């Protein structure tokens, strides 16, 4: 027995456990250094990101905004840090009871090495992504997962110094892992401060409790009653700085989380927190009709042709064809002279937005007549047969042969199968155009695609044709100067603004080339076909601008041009035309369809005057004199040449209408056309104001 009356073996056991504390403290010290490395690495990346794109910072932002961005970013960084440190921290705690120090050191070394290597790689990718999309990883990244990986790799190979970049990444990773690893893993030769101040048992208990509290707070990124959330990134009035608050890991997690939520059974609540899809259907319908299905809400009755119905319809969807080059302040560039001239002879709509933010997610709304709710419509099971609003089915009922001409290859995002599933008679792709044409990894040049379409068709049978181009897209490998591009230097009026741009003269030359092809195509079509009409628009904005801080309109809009002398000459135009991709098909149908013809569409006829015309994109709402973002701070800005109306548009009402359009599309794609049973108290109540 010991002097205190405790059996000798028990006393030794207790003493042994107490002696384990220095071992635990040593491992904990290394965990704290690992955490410091993680925090510093993520903060340095944020500073580098801001430094690279500093010219996008608003002139109104000051040092306090920058400091707030960095400090708030640490809240998100702490969550990542806590996850990274968790494995070795668990083993450090185990050192209180067993000798797990060796295992803790090995796990810590592996964790540190993996974190630094992966962070370097993901940071480089994120910087490139930010340069292209003006944001960190977001919903667009998931669209890239469905893209042509081979084409993406080939484009990157041509656009960037991949070999030198890879060498730089390897060298950087080795230096950082070696340097940080030596510091983190360095073992103390004498008791440290933490060990000295935790000699008393009560202090040790308090220290363990404090470690637990700090860990929980780090995992939550907060010391308040709720963890840090995605909305907490918007801490300043500067959109650019707000987009740098989260780190790449958090941005990617949010993107995946949002997509999985959208495609889940509960995805409707993204648009309608109350889940009232019937109210949304009534809002979109805008009248007192009886609504039992989604298709009931989308039903239209044609008023009858406005003039000579077109015999041949060509809908050109031009790669990245922006509206901003058509504005007066960019006239000296001479990039879009053909589309402006055709629009002057016909119709040019500038208050116009694309269906979504990328090619396929904008193409699908045009094909299906349904908005893009962010669920990759072309991959959903319901898209294997035509929707009631599908464009091909409607035009086939009107007696038109339906064709798609795509400069790329039909396997890309299953575009070929998708078009056939939606009812098109024929899909022609770059693979059909022979080896004689110039191609890159994305397809054939615009002029070859358009020539092929003209040659393939004849005048015997009415035709509806969609033509999707790819030229104004990396790797920008056309010799535009050989094609006649005249711009050798930036005009003096734009030189200062161009200094902060993310586009080169050669890239601008590809936009000019696309415009030249549109002009040439219009001459071919009007010379060969009877009563043709050409509708031309961009698939999405290009994400390339003159200047580092484009306006909301400049980075959101595409034009819509309608040209057909024999078709449009006697058609009355409304004073104001506003719309989106969703409105193209109803506008064309109402030029052709006999009175009483029934069809389905979310969009509206833009050639009919409306009291409150609006255009709905995935992330924008546009009106006659304003544009609003729906994916950020819901800012309402004027469109060029117009002043904001007084009183200003009601932001909540615009968001409600936008959500209704998105919700109907989500339900139709994910659930079908049948609506849930209406509550007995509401029945089929109606709304007095139309949604459009």
Secondary structure, DSSP 8 states (H G I E B T S, - for coil): --TTS--HHHHHHHHHHHHHHHHHHHHHHHHHHHHHHHHHHHHHHHHHHHHHTGGGS-TT--HHHHHHHHHHHHHHHHHHHHHHHHHHHHHHHHTTTS--HHHHHHHHHHHHHHHHHHHHHHHHHHHHHHHHHSSSS-HHHHHHHTS-HHHHHHHHHHHS-HHHHHHHHHHHHHHHHHHHHHHHH---SS--HHHHTT-SHHHHHHHHHHHHHHHHHHHHT-SSSS---GGGG--SS-HHHHHTSS-HHHHHHHHHHHHHHHTSTTGGGGT-TT--HHHHHHHHH-SS---SBHHHHTEEE----SSS--SEEEEEEETT--SGGGSGGGGGG-SSHHHHHHHHHSEEE-EEE-SSSSHHHHHHHHHHSS---SS-GGGSGGGGS--TT-HHHHHHHTT-EEEEEESS-TTGGGHHHHHHHTT-SEEE-GGGS-TTS-EETTEE-HHHHHHHHHHH--SSS-EEEEEE---SSTT--S-TTTTT----S--HHHHHHHTT-S--HHHHHHHHHHHHHHHHHHHHHHHHSSSEEEEEEESS--S--SSSS--TTTTTB--EEEE-HHHHTT----S--EEETHHHHHHHHHHHS-TT-EEE-SS--TTS--TT--EE-SSEEE-SSEEEESSSS--EEE-TT----SS---HHHHHHHHHHHHHHHHHHHHT-SB-----TTTTT---SS---
